[in-house]
């Protein structure tokens, strides 16, 4: 079965880039600076990955001042961030679609990543957690992206890799494609998206 959306919304971390280790390293250094026990990779992925940084720190129970520390440390760990294979070639093939990044990553960090991997040219818009009151899993970020692109959520597909992504997309009324996670469609790598469209 193939679908024909008017626009495609992409999560950034876990869909276009592999940034888990960079975020985990940044978070653990911040936790250590605030005299909090560091967390394992498994714990991070299972309980915190995909959440807005503010939400993550609330869940851990640490001072929100650590947000700024984490963001600075993330910039210092950018060498750990990798672009997934075939991202650019896939985006090239999706040239006829309106495209937007919707991410819980703060705007400054997102801009650095987009510049690092020269991804800006592929997207009509970028909406980050700084642009909304409530980050994913709240659907606000999806609705905002749809307004910018002038499309209705029901005519949009959203691609994400976490429960937060899936919940946000479904709540907004989008068709959701899960990257290695159950959704309306599930893919293992970004290049498989072409087979669905």
C-alpha positions as protocol buffer text, in pm:
chain_id: "A"
residue {
  index: 1
  type: UNK
  ca { x: 0 y: 0 z: 0 }
}
residue {
  index: 2
  type: UNK
  ca { x: 128 y: 345 z: -95 }
}
residue {
  index: 3
  type: UNK
  ca { x: 29 y: 685 z: 42 }
}
residue {
  index: 4
  type: UNK
  ca { x: 40 y: 1030 z: -114 }
}
residue {
  index: 5
  type: UNK
  ca { x: 83 y: 1297 z: 152 }
}
residue {
  index: 6
  type: UNK
  ca { x: 88 y: 1671 z: 96 }
}
residue {
  index: 7
  type: UNK
  ca { x: 381 y: 1707 z: 334 }
}
residue {
  index: 8
  type: UNK
  ca { x: 627 y: 1505 z: 540 }
}
residue {
  index: 9
  type: UNK
  ca { x: 733 y: 1588 z: 895 }
}
residue {
  index: 10
  type: UNK
  ca { x: 1062 y: 1444 z: 1015 }
}
residue {
  index: 11
  type: UNK
  ca { x: 1185 y: 1401 z: 1368 }
}
residue {
  index: 12
  type: UNK
  ca { x: 1559 y: 1478 z: 1378 }
}
residue {
  index: 13
  type: UNK
  ca { x: 1730 y: 1265 z: 1643 }
}
residue {
  index: 14
  type: UNK
  ca { x: 1695 y: 893 z: 1574 }
}
residue {
  index: 15
  type: UNK
  ca { x: 1550 y: 949 z: 1226 }
}
residue {
  index: 16
  type: UNK
  ca { x: 1801 y: 1161 z: 1036 }
}
residue {
  index: 17
  type: UNK
  ca { x: 2090 y: 1160 z: 1282 }
}
residue {
  index: 18
  type: UNK
  ca { x: 2232 y: 921 z: 1539 }
}
residue {
  index: 19
  type: UNK
  ca { x: 2280 y: 1141 z: 1845 }
}
residue {
  index: 20
  type: UNK
  ca { x: 2202 y: 911 z: 2137 }
}
residue {
  index: 21
  type: UNK
  ca { x: 2562 y: 884 z: 2258 }
}
residue {
  index: 22
  type: UNK
  ca { x: 2621 y: 1260 z: 2229 }
}
residue {
  index: 23
  type: UNK
  ca { x: 2312 y: 1341 z: 2434 }
}
residue {
  index: 24
  type: UNK
  ca { x: 2384 y: 1067 z: 2689 }
}
residue {
  index: 25
  type: UNK
  ca { x: 2741 y: 1186 z: 2740 }
}
residue {
  index: 26
  type: UNK
  ca { x: 2623 y: 1545 z: 2780 }
}
residue {
  index: 27
  type: UNK
  ca { x: 2349 y: 1450 z: 3024 }
}
residue {
  index: 28
  type: UNK
  ca { x: 2578 y: 1234 z: 3237 }
}
residue {
  index: 29
  type: UNK
  ca { x: 2842 y: 1505 z: 3267 }
}
residue {
  index: 30
  type: UNK
  ca { x: 2570 y: 1750 z: 3371 }
}
residue {
  index: 31
  type: UNK
  ca { x: 2428 y: 1501 z: 3621 }
}
residue {
  index: 32
  type: UNK
  ca { x: 2773 y: 1454 z: 3769 }
}
residue {
  index: 33
  type: UNK
  ca { x: 2821 y: 1831 z: 3798 }
}
residue {
  index: 34
  type: UNK
  ca { x: 2493 y: 1853 z: 3987 }
}
residue {
  index: 35
  type: UNK
  ca { x: 2594 y: 1566 z: 4217 }
}
residue {
  index: 36
  type: UNK
  ca { x: 2343 y: 1324 z: 4070 }
}
residue {
  index: 37
  type: UNK
  ca { x: 2403 y: 961 z: 3985 }
}
residue {
  index: 38
  type: UNK
  ca { x: 2476 y: 907 z: 3616 }
}
residue {
  index: 39
  type: UNK
  ca { x: 2246 y: 684 z: 3410 }
}
residue {
  index: 40
  type: UNK
  ca { x: 2315 y: 388 z: 3185 }
}
residue {
  index: 41
  type: UNK
  ca { x: 2261 y: 390 z: 2810 }
}
residue {
  index: 42
  type: UNK
  ca { x: 1981 y: 133 z: 2846 }
}
residue {
  index: 43
  type: UNK
  ca { x: 1807 y: 344 z: 3110 }
}
residue {
  index: 44
  type: UNK
  ca { x: 1843 y: 655 z: 2898 }
}
residue {
  index: 45
  type: UNK
  ca { x: 1695 y: 495 z: 2586 }
}
residue {
  index: 46
  type: UNK
  ca { x: 1411 y: 324 z: 2772 }
}
residue {
  index: 47
  type: UNK
  ca { x: 1302 y: 611 z: 2995 }
}
residue {
  index: 48
  type: UNK
  ca { x: 1425 y: 943 z: 2861 }
}
residue {
  index: 49
  type: UNK
  ca { x: 1508 y: 928 z: 2489 }
}
residue {
  index: 50
  type: UNK
  ca { x: 1264 y: 1133 z: 2284 }
}
residue {
  index: 51
  type: UNK
  ca { x: 1161 y: 1362 z: 2569 }
}
residue {
  index: 52
  type: UNK
  ca { x: 1222 y: 1734 z: 2575 }
}
residue {
  index: 53
  type: UNK
  ca { x: 1533 y: 1810 z: 2783 }
}
residue {
  index: 54
  type: UNK
  ca { x: 1325 y: 1999 z: 3042 }
}
residue {
  index: 55
  type: UNK
  ca { x: 1097 y: 1696 z: 3079 }
}
residue {
  index: 56
  type: UNK
  ca { x: 1394 y: 1462 z: 3105 }
}
residue {
  index: 57
  type: UNK
  ca { x: 1546 y: 1662 z: 3389 }
}
residue {
  index: 58
  type: UNK
  ca { x: 1208 y: 1677 z: 3564 }
}
residue {
  index: 59
  type: UNK
  ca { x: 1174 y: 1301 z: 3535 }
}
residue {
  index: 60
  type: UNK
  ca { x: 1524 y: 1251 z: 3675 }
}
residue {
  index: 61
  type: UNK
  ca { x: 1457 y: 1507 z: 3948 }
}
residue {
  index: 62
  type: UNK
  ca { x: 1736 y: 1752 z: 3879 }
}
residue {
  index: 63
  type: UNK
  ca { x: 1755 y: 2131 z: 3878 }
}
residue {
  index: 64
  type: UNK
  ca { x: 1647 y: 2295 z: 3551 }
}
residue {
  index: 65
  type: UNK
  ca { x: 1973 y: 2492 z: 3552 }
}
residue {
  index: 66
  type: UNK
  ca { x: 2123 y: 2174 z: 3410 }
}
residue {
  index: 67
  type: UNK
  ca { x: 1944 y: 2242 z: 3079 }
}
residue {
  index: 68
  type: UNK
  ca { x: 2194 y: 2510 z: 2979 }
}
residue {
  index: 69
  type: UNK
  ca { x: 2483 y: 2288 z: 3087 }
}
residue {
  index: 70
  type: UNK
  ca { x: 2352 y: 1995 z: 2879 }
}
residue {
  index: 71
  type: UNK
  ca { x: 2311 y: 2212 z: 2571 }
}
residue {
  index: 72
  type: UNK
  ca { x: 2665 y: 2348 z: 2596 }
}
residue {
  index: 73
  type: UNK
  ca { x: 2804 y: 2000 z: 2651 }
}
residue {
  index: 74
  type: UNK
  ca { x: 2606 y: 1867 z: 2354 }
}
residue {
  index: 75
  type: UNK
  ca { x: 2774 y: 2122 z: 2129 }
}
residue {
  index: 76
  type: UNK
  ca { x: 3108 y: 1998 z: 2259 }
}
residue {
  index: 77
  type: UNK
  ca { x: 3010 y: 1637 z: 2179 }
}
residue {
  index: 78
  type: UNK
  ca { x: 2904 y: 1699 z: 1818 }
}
residue {
  index: 79
  type: UNK
  ca { x: 3180 y: 1472 z: 1692 }
}
residue {
  index: 80
  type: UNK
  ca { x: 2972 y: 1186 z: 1836 }
}
residue {
  index: 81
  type: UNK
  ca { x: 2672 y: 1277 z: 1616 }
}
residue {
  index: 82
  type: UNK
  ca { x: 2646 y: 1088 z: 1288 }
}
residue {
  index: 83
  type: UNK
  ca { x: 2422 y: 1132 z: 986 }
}
residue {
  index: 84
  type: UNK
  ca { x: 2241 y: 808 z: 906 }
}
residue {
  index: 85
  type: UNK
  ca { x: 2324 y: 646 z: 572 }
}
residue {
  index: 86
  type: UNK
  ca { x: 2122 y: 750 z: 265 }
}
residue {
  index: 87
  type: UNK
  ca { x: 1959 y: 1049 z: 436 }
}
residue {
  index: 88
  type: UNK
  ca { x: 2055 y: 1300 z: 168 }
}
residue {
  index: 89
  type: UNK
  ca { x: 1984 y: 1069 z: -125 }
}
residue {
  index: 90
  type: UNK
  ca { x: 1641 y: 990 z: 22 }
}
residue {
  index: 91
  type: UNK
  ca { x: 1562 y: 1358 z: 78 }
}
residue {
  index: 92
  type: UNK
  ca { x: 1668 y: 1427 z: -280 }
}
residue {
  index: 93
  type: UNK
  ca { x: 1411 y: 1173 z: -401 }
}
residue {
  index: 94
  type: UNK
  ca { x: 1142 y: 1347 z: -193 }
}
residue {
  index: 95
  type: UNK
  ca { x: 1203 y: 1677 z: -369 }
}
residue {
  index: 96
  type: UNK
  ca { x: 838 y: 1717 z: -469 }
}
residue {
  index: 97
  type: UNK
  ca { x: 705 y: 1714 z: -112 }
}
residue {
  index: 98
  type: UNK
  ca { x: 683 y: 1993 z: 144 }
}
residue {
  index: 99
  type: UNK
  ca { x: 911 y: 1892 z: 429 }
}
residue {
  index: 100
  type: UNK
  ca { x: 962 y: 2010 z: 785 }
}
residue {
  index: 101
  type: UNK
  ca { x: 1175 y: 1900 z: 1078 }
}
residue {
  index: 102
  type: UNK
  ca { x: 992 y: 1882 z: 1410 }
}
residue {
  index: 103
  type: UNK
  ca { x: 1224 y: 1815 z: 1701 }
}
residue {
  index: 104
  type: UNK
  ca { x: 1240 y: 1838 z: 2079 }
}
residue {
  index: 105
  type: UNK
  ca { x: 1603 y: 1942 z: 2043 }
}
residue {
  index: 106
  type: UNK
  ca { x: 1652 y: 2314 z: 2123 }
}
residue {
  index: 107
  type: UNK
  ca { x: 1679 y: 2555 z: 1830 }
}
residue {
  index: 108
  type: UNK
  ca { x: 2048 y: 2645 z: 1872 }
}
residue {
  index: 109
  type: UNK
  ca { x: 2154 y: 2280 z: 1879 }
}
residue {
  index: 110
  type: UNK
  ca { x: 1927 y: 2196 z: 1586 }
}
residue {
  index: 111
  type: UNK
  ca { x: 2073 y: 2476 z: 1375 }
}
residue {
  index: 112
  type: UNK
  ca { x: 2427 y: 2358 z: 1448 }
}
residue {
  index: 113
  type: UNK
  ca { x: 2336 y: 2004 z: 1338 }
}
residue {
  index: 114
  type: UNK
  ca { x: 2163 y: 2121 z: 1020 }
}
residue {
  index: 115
  type: UNK
  ca { x: 2465 y: 2330 z: 928 }
}
residue {
  index: 116
  type: UNK
  ca { x: 2713 y: 2055 z: 1018 }
}
residue {
  index: 117
  type: UNK
  ca { x: 2546 y: 1808 z: 783 }
}
residue {
  index: 118
  type: UNK
  ca { x: 2425 y: 2067 z: 527 }
}
residue {
  index: 119
  type: UNK
  ca { x: 2060 y: 1967 z: 563 }
}
residue {
  index: 120
  type: UNK
  ca { x: 1886 y: 2307 z: 556 }
}
residue {
  index: 121
  type: UNK
  ca { x: 1837 y: 2298 z: 180 }
}
residue {
  index: 122
  type: UNK
  ca { x: 1610 y: 1995 z: 204 }
}
residue {
  index: 123
  type: UNK
  ca { x: 1349 y: 2148 z: 434 }
}
residue {
  index: 124
  type: UNK
  ca { x: 1085 y: 2419 z: 398 }
}
residue {
  index: 125
  type: UNK
  ca { x: 1071 y: 2476 z: 774 }
}
residue {
  index: 126
  type: UNK
  ca { x: 1216 y: 2368 z: 1107 }
}
residue {
  index: 127
  type: UNK
  ca { x: 1013 y: 2369 z: 1430 }
}
residue {
  index: 128
  type: UNK
  ca { x: 1189 y: 2298 z: 1760 }
}
residue {
  index: 129
  type: UNK
  ca { x: 1090 y: 2270 z: 2124 }
}
residue {
  index: 130
  type: UNK
  ca { x: 1179 y: 2640 z: 2160 }
}
residue {
  index: 131
  type: UNK
  ca { x: 900 y: 2730 z: 1918 }
}
residue {
  index: 132
  type: UNK
  ca { x: 616 y: 2576 z: 2118 }
}
residue {
  index: 133
  type: UNK
  ca { x: 482 y: 2581 z: 2473 }
}
residue {
  index: 134
  type: UNK
  ca { x: 460 y: 2202 z: 2499 }
}
residue {
  index: 135
  type: UNK
  ca { x: 705 y: 1969 z: 2324 }
}
residue {
  index: 136
  type: UNK
  ca { x: 627 y: 1617 z: 2201 }
}
residue {
  index: 137
  type: UNK
  ca { x: 439 y: 1401 z: 2298 }
}
residue {
  index: 138
  type: UNK
  ca { x: 205 y: 1702 z: 2293 }
}
residue {
  index: 139
  type: UNK
  ca { x: 89 y: 1752 z: 1931 }
}
residue {
  index: 140
  type: UNK
  ca { x: 141 y: 2131 z: 1939 }
}
residue {
  index: 141
  type: UNK
  ca { x: 465 y: 2106 z: 1740 }
}
residue {
  index: 142
  type: UNK
  ca { x: 288 y: 1904 z: 1469 }
}
residue {
  index: 143
  type: UNK
  ca { x: 4 y: 2154 z: 1441 }
}
residue {
  index: 144
  type: UNK
  ca { x: 251 y: 2442 z: 1418 }
}
residue {
  index: 145
  type: UNK
  ca { x: 445 y: 2271 z: 1139 }
}
residue {
  index: 146
  type: UNK
  ca { x: 123 y: 2205 z: 948 }
}
residue {
  index: 147
  type: UNK
  ca { x: 22 y: 2572 z: 977 }
}
residue {
  index: 148
  type: UNK
  ca { x: 361 y: 2683 z: 845 }
}
residue {
  index: 149
  type: UNK
  ca { x: 336 y: 2442 z: 551 }
}
residue {
  index: 150
  type: UNK
  ca { x: -33 y: 2527 z: 498 }
}
residue {
  index: 151
  type: UNK
  ca { x: -147 y: 2165 z: 511 }
}
residue {
  index: 152
  type: UNK
  ca { x: -395 y: 1971 z: 720 }
}
residue {
  index: 153
  type: UNK
  ca { x: -256 y: 1708 z: 960 }
}
residue {
  index: 154
  type: UNK
  ca { x: -472 y: 1435 z: 807 }
}
residue {
  index: 155
  type: UNK
  ca { x: -290 y: 1490 z: 477 }
}
residue {
  index: 156
  type: UNK
  ca { x: 55 y: 1467 z: 635 }
}
residue {
  index: 157
  type: UNK
  ca { x: 286 y: 1185 z: 729 }
}
residue {
  index: 158
  type: UNK
  ca { x: 514 y: 1215 z: 1027 }
}
residue {
  index: 159
  type: UNK
  ca { x: 826 y: 1006 z: 1084 }
}
residue {
  index: 160
  type: UNK
  ca { x: 957 y: 941 z: 1433 }
}
residue {
  index: 161
  type: UNK
  ca { x: 1149 y: 688 z: 1639 }
}
residue {
  index: 162
  type: UNK
  ca { x: 1004 y: 724 z: 1990 }
}
residue {
  index: 163
  type: UNK
  ca { x: 676 y: 685 z: 2175 }
}
residue {
  index: 164
  type: UNK
  ca { x: 668 y: 1065 z: 2208 }
}
residue {
  index: 165
  type: UNK
  ca { x: 680 y: 1101 z: 1830 }
}
residue {
  index: 166
  type: UNK
  ca { x: 412 y: 841 z: 1768 }
}
residue {
  index: 167
  type: UNK
  ca { x: 180 y: 991 z: 2029 }
}
residue {
  index: 168
  type: UNK
  ca { x: 224 y: 1345 z: 1896 }
}
residue {
  index: 169
  type: UNK
  ca { x: 160 y: 1241 z: 1537 }
}
residue {
  index: 170
  type: UNK
  ca { x: -142 y: 1026 z: 1615 }
}
residue {
  index: 171
  type: UNK
  ca { x: -293 y: 1291 z: 1844 }
}
residue {
  index: 172
  type: UNK
  ca { x: -263 y: 1544 z: 1563 }
}
residue {
  index: 173
  type: UNK
  ca { x: -431 y: 1311 z: 1314 }
}
residue {
  index: 174
  type: UNK
  ca { x: -128 y: 1238 z: 1094 }
}
residue {
  index: 175
  type: UNK
  ca { x: -35 y: 908 z: 935 }
}
residue {
  index: 176
  type: UNK
  ca { x: 269 y: 805 z: 1138 }
}
residue {
  index: 177
  type: UNK
  ca { x: 572 y: 613 z: 1019 }
}
residue {
  index: 178
  type: UNK
  ca { x: 779 y: 460 z: 1297 }
}
residue {
  index: 179
  type: UNK
  ca { x: 1153 y: 420 z: 1265 }
}
residue {
  index: 180
  type: UNK
  ca { x: 1205 y: 82 z: 1433 }
}
residue {
  index: 181
  type: UNK
  ca { x: 892 y: 140 z: 1640 }
}
residue {
  index: 182
  type: UNK
  ca { x: 533 y: 33 z: 1578 }
}
residue {
  index: 183
  type: UNK
  ca { x: 314 y: 290 z: 1401 }
}
residue {
  index: 184
  type: UNK
  ca { x: 81 y: 302 z: 1098 }
}
residue {
  index: 185
  type: UNK
  ca { x: 385 y: 197 z: 897 }
}
residue {
  index: 186
  type: UNK
  ca { x: 721 y: 82 z: 1031 }
}
residue {
  index: 187
  type: UNK
  ca { x: 1059 y: 114 z: 859 }
}
residue {
  index: 188
  type: UNK
  ca { x: 1410 y: 18 z: 968 }
}
residue {
  index: 189
  type: UNK
  ca { x: 1599 y: 284 z: 772 }
}
residue {
  index: 190
  type: UNK
  ca { x: 1513 y: 613 z: 608 }
}
residue {
  index: 191
  type: UNK
  ca { x: 1562 y: 485 z: 252 }
}
residue {
  index: 192
  type: UNK
  ca { x: 1262 y: 252 z: 299 }
}
residue {
  index: 193
  type: UNK
  ca { x: 1041 y: 559 z: 304 }
}
residue {
  index: 194
  type: UNK
  ca { x: 1056 y: 575 z: -76 }
}
residue {
  index: 195
  type: UNK
  ca { x: 875 y: 239 z: -103 }
}
residue {
  index: 196
  type: UNK
  ca { x: 576 y: 373 z: 94 }
}
residue {
  index: 197
  type: UNK
  ca { x: 525 y: 696 z: -102 }
}
